[in-house]
């Protein structure tokens, strides 16, 4: 009886440990994928920087931003 309960407890600890490891891995991978910047977002950022520096006019900014979206 004692051996059976020890084996059960060991198996339970193993399953809970594996579930925790899987949860941590999933959390890390979901965070890294959510931080990925799409090429369109990057292009809009560059476009905004150019507009703020005065390299392009408001009309050109709006037209190009509309074309990117």
N, C-alpha and C positions, 0 to 999 in steps of 0.2 A: 504494500500500500504506500509506504513512504517513497519507494523508488518510482512508482507510477506518478505520484504527485510532484516529485522532483523533476521528472522528465516533462510533465505537463507544464510546470512553471518555467523550465528552461526553454521549451518551445514557445511559450507565450512571450517571454522576454525577447526571444529571437524575432518573432513576428512583429512585435511593437518596435523593436530597434530598426528593422528593415523598413517599416512604414515611416518612421521618423527620417531615415536617410533619404527615402524617396521623396518625402515632402520637402526637405531642404534642397534637394537637387532640382525639383520642379520650381521652387521659389526662385532659385538663382537663375535658372534658364528663362523663366518668364520675365524677370527683371531685365536681363540682358537683351532679350528680343524686343522689349517695349522701348528701350532706349535707342534703337536703330533709327537713324534719320533717313527718310526717303530722299531720293535725288531731287524730287520736286520741292520738298521742304528746304533743302540746302540751296537750291536755285533761288527760291523766294527770299531766303536770308541774304544771299549775295546781292540780289536785286534791291532789297531794302537798304543795304549798306551803300550801294551806289547812289540811291536816291538821297540818302541822308548826307552824303558827301557833295551832292550837287552835280554829279556826273550826268544824270538824266532828269528830264522834266517830269512834272506830275503826270502829265498825259501819257508820256512814254512809260512811266512806272505803272500806271493803271492798266494800260494796254498789255504790257508784258506779264503783269501779275494775272490778269484775266486769262491770258493765253496759257499760263502755267497751270491754272486751276481748271 
